Amino acid sequence: MVEDDVESRPASSDAPLEAASRLEAVRVLQALLGRLEPLEQWLIVGRHFYEMTGRELAELSGMPRRTLMDRYNRAMERLRYMAVQEGLSL
């Protein structure tokens, strides 16, 4: 019986290039995040990396949820625009 084990298959010759490309995209994204205001950075990191809800972010910040989410949406628009300028898509 032949097992189809992912670990036993040879690595794709494109794997190092794909990994390098992902690493470069992460570096560019970090640099772009650094160009945002601190509150905008906090909102994006909280929503996407810590999977916090708008309600949780509002409670932590003490700001009204709607105001905070408006800021988040504008920050994401800015981040997407900057990413496109760098050849990335979010």
C-alpha positions as CSV (number, residue, x, y, z in Angstrom):
1,M,0.0,0.0,0.0
2,V,1.3,3.4,-1.0
3,E,0.7,6.2,1.4
4,D,0.2,9.7,0.1
5,D,2.1,11.5,2.9
6,V,2.9,15.2,2.2
7,E,6.2,15.0,4.2
8,S,7.4,12.1,2.0
9,R,6.9,14.0,-1.3
10,P,9.9,16.0,-2.6
11,A,9.7,19.7,-2.0
12,S,8.8,21.8,-5.0
13,S,11.6,23.6,-6.6
14,D,9.6,26.8,-6.4
15,A,9.2,26.5,-2.6
16,P,12.3,28.6,-1.7
17,L,11.2,31.3,-4.2
18,E,7.6,31.3,-2.7
19,A,9.0,31.5,0.8
20,A,11.3,34.4,-0.2
21,S,8.4,36.2,-1.9
22,R,6.2,35.8,1.2
23,L,9.0,37.0,3.4
24,E,9.5,40.1,1.3
25,A,5.7,40.7,1.3
26,V,5.7,40.6,5.1
27,R,8.6,43.0,5.2
28,V,6.8,45.5,2.9
29,L,3.6,45.1,4.9
30,Q,5.5,45.9,8.2
31,A,7.0,48.9,6.6
32,L,3.7,50.1,5.4
33,L,2.1,49.6,8.8
34,G,4.9,51.7,10.2
35,R,3.7,54.6,8.0
36,L,0.3,54.6,9.6
37,E,-0.6,56.5,12.8
38,P,-0.2,54.5,16.0
39,L,-3.9,54.2,16.6
40,E,-4.4,52.9,13.0
41,Q,-1.6,50.4,13.5
42,W,-3.1,49.2,16.8
43,L,-6.6,48.8,15.1
44,I,-5.2,46.8,12.2
45,V,-3.0,44.5,14.3
46,G,-5.8,44.0,16.9
47,R,-8.4,43.1,14.2
48,H,-6.2,40.9,12.0
49,F,-3.5,39.4,14.2
50,Y,-5.4,39.2,17.5
51,E,-8.8,38.7,15.9
52,M,-10.4,41.3,18.2
53,T,-13.9,42.5,17.5
54,G,-14.8,46.2,17.1
55,R,-16.5,46.0,20.5
56,E,-13.4,44.7,22.2
57,L,-11.2,47.4,20.5
58,A,-13.7,50.1,21.6
59,E,-13.7,48.8,25.2
60,L,-9.9,48.8,25.4
61,S,-9.5,52.2,23.8
62,G,-12.4,53.9,25.5
63,M,-13.6,55.3,22.2
64,P,-17.1,54.9,20.7
65,R,-17.2,51.7,18.6
66,R,-18.5,53.5,15.5
67,T,-15.7,56.1,15.6
68,L,-13.1,53.4,16.0
69,M,-14.5,51.3,13.2
70,D,-14.5,54.4,10.9
71,R,-10.9,54.9,11.8
72,Y,-10.2,51.2,11.1
73,N,-11.9,51.4,7.7
74,R,-9.9,54.5,6.7
75,A,-6.7,52.9,7.9
76,M,-7.4,49.8,5.8
77,E,-8.1,51.9,2.8
78,R,-4.8,53.7,3.2
79,L,-2.9,50.5,3.8
80,R,-4.5,48.9,0.7
81,Y,-3.6,52.0,-1.4
82,M,0.0,51.9,-0.2
83,A,0.2,48.2,-0.8
84,V,-0.9,48.5,-4.4
85,Q,1.8,51.2,-4.9
86,E,4.3,48.6,-3.7
87,G,2.9,45.8,-5.9
88,L,1.0,43.9,-3.2
89,S,-2.7,43.1,-3.0
90,L,-4.5,42.8,0.4
